[in-house]
Every structure is written in structure tokens, then in C-alpha cells.
Amino acid sequence: MNTAQLLFQLIRVAVCGEAPDQNLEDACTAESLDRVFALAAHHDLAHLSGQGASKLQLQDSAPLKKCKNSAMQAFARHTRQAFVLEDICNILEQARIPFIPLKGSVLKNYYPEAWMRTSCDIDILVQEEALDRASSVLTQQGWTLLGKTSHDLSFVSPAGVYLELHYSTIEDYVSESGKKIMDNIWQDATPLSGKSFHMAISDELFYFYHIAHMAKHLIHGGCGIRAFLDVWVMNHRMAFDKAARCALLEEGALLAFAKAVETLADIWFSGAEMDENSQIFQDFVLSGGTYGTMQNRVALQQAKKGGKLKFALSRIFLPYDIMKHYFPVLQTRKWLTPVFHLVRWFRLLFCGGVKRSVHELRSTSAVSDEQQTEAQKLLQYLQL
């Protein structure tokens, strides 16, 4: 049993209800647990390796203690986040600002225990026109605004918990058809029972958003094991209408990708048989960690653009659909795009972007022909 297989089996014991057996206990030596912990930590799942290992009759060892300690740390992190999430919901409800909790804030309720679904931050969506008011309300309550991106504001609470306050769910440069679907999120949303401004969305839209978010991260270098475990949980622990999910995924051009994700999730967490395409997919995901790698991103983009030269040119002259998110003024003044190419190059050279650009250039050169071939196969399989 290799390291990845051992990690998946421990997760099945921790989350999926699989009973441990003697073969698993025999495989969990101090050395193998050390390797499992390293891989699990790379994907923010060390706590689940610890939870799975705690159900086995194992001799005490430093790696075992490390795994178990990670479970206790995850529980403490969840407790702090849960308290802060409740506080945010009360603040926004009292301020009469409609909001929708996203991602782990919802998914944790479908895991055997909520602390098992870790999150680095809390994700909440508000309407763009309410963004300034929501920001003002939070800062009045002691939250610190850290910055703004093309789709969210980042905050940190007095307790040190991070919040991403989204005002957009998916950019059109990631998926034009996906953005059209997600633009209807507020028409889909309904208040929770007993609430007026705390909203929830339909199962099929929530599932679509998760798959679209995975696709976004994948084309940027990886999306981590946890996202696949979420898919397994959504398909085994939630009531849903499969036809409704599939119809929305097909409309958003993500049905093939979703099926590939579901297949790999079932291989990992239900013990289904591995096939050639899933093996390529697995290798890519495992190498990327929670947030992906530059090497993976460059390999996929080279395959998508048609080679190293075309990819390099696309990075020098970013498409307008991406530029307008970096420079919002372009959304109403597209004719200024050449000027803002110069602004972007200036920032890369003189405002801290050189290191990243050099890293990307080195990654471009380092991608082998074999890696590019595998990336092409993966893109064809996923139909991204």
C-alpha cells in the first residue's frame, strides 16, 4: 500500500464509515505514518489522518502523536471559526444585509463531525451594491480590512479568524457560461427558516459552484484532495436531484469535468477501480497540494495555448477579459487596454512582480515534453 492509498484508507475510516481492518493496522508503521502525515499536511488533511489512525490499535510513536495532535488542532480551529461565523451571521442579519455562506461554512454540516471539514477562512457572499455597507459594519465591530481582489474583500477578526467577503462568485475569464449561471445566485437564494437576510441556495446551484470553483483552481495548478472529499460527501451524505445537478452542469459546460471529479472521488473514498484517465488526474492533483503549483499551472496553460511560445506571449499580453479584473477602469474604457499593459509591465518590474515572473519563466522552461503531453491528455479528459 503506497502513501496515497494509505491516506485515502485512513480518510475512509475517519469520514466515510469504513471499518478498519488488520491490513490497515499492519500498514500503519511509524515510517509510513510519517509519510502519510507529510502528504496529508500538503492537502490540509493531516487531522483526518489523525482521526483515522486514532481508531486503530497502534503502538505509540512520534508520527502517530503528530497525526493525533493535528486532529486536536483542527477541532480548536473549528471551534474558533464556528463562534466567529455565528457572530458574522448575527451582525449581517441585524444590519439587514442579505448574505449567503459558501463552501466549508455549509459543507461542514454534512461531515460526521463539523470540525472534520477544515477551512482556512470563512467565505460569505453579499450583493455588490451592499459591499461598502457590509464592510463598514464589520470594521465597526473590530474587523480589519486587509485588501480587495476582483471578487472579494479580505478581513481578519479580532480573534485572528480570516473572512473572504465575496461580491462575485466566478469571473467570466474563468468560465463565461459558468458566470452566467452564477449571476442568478440571488434569484435562486431563499432565507433560512426564522431568518430574513441569512440566505441559502438550491442544492444544484451549490454543487455547480463547488465544481466550478474546483475547475478554476485546477487550471491554475491544482485543487487539492479536500475538494474531492467534499464532492464525495455531497454525493453520499446530502439529499439531491441528480438530474437537476446534471442539467445545470451541462448548461455551464462542466458536466464532463464533474463526472471525472466524481469518478476520482469514488476511487479514493469508495474503493472504485482506477483507470488510465483517473490515474493521470490523480497524479496531477497529488502533486499540486491544496493550492496547486506554478509548474502544474504552466504545464496546463502551455497545453491549452498550444506550446511554450504561445503561452509566453499570452502572459506578456494578457487577454482583455483578465485585464479588466486587474484594472476595473477597463470595463468601461476598453480602448485604454494598451496603456494598462504598460502599467502592468511597470508594476511587474518595479513593484515586486519580478520574482514571480522569473519563477514562471523558469517553470515554463522546466516543463518537459512528457509533462505537456500528460497535460494535453488531462485537458481532453476533463474537457476544460
Secondary structure, DSSP 8 states (H G I E B T S, - for coil): --HHHHHHHHHHHHTS-----HHHHHH--HHHHHHHHHHHHHTT-HHHHHHHHTTS-----HHHHHHHHHHHHHHHHHHHHHHHHHHHHHHHHHTT--EEE-THHHHGGGSSSGGGS--SSEEEEE-GGGHHHHHHHHHHTT-EEEEE-SSEEEEE-TTS-EEEEES-S--TTT-HHHHHHHTTHHHH-EE-TT-SSBEE--HHHHHHHHHHHHHHHHHTT--HHHHHHHHHHHHHSS---HHHHHHHHHHTT-HHHHHHHHHHHHHHHH-----HHHHHHHHHHHHHTTT--HHHHHHHHHHHHTSHHHHHHHHHS--HHHHHHHSGGGGT-GGGHHHHHHHHHHHHHHSS-HHHHHHHHHHHHH--HHHHHHHHHHHHHHT-
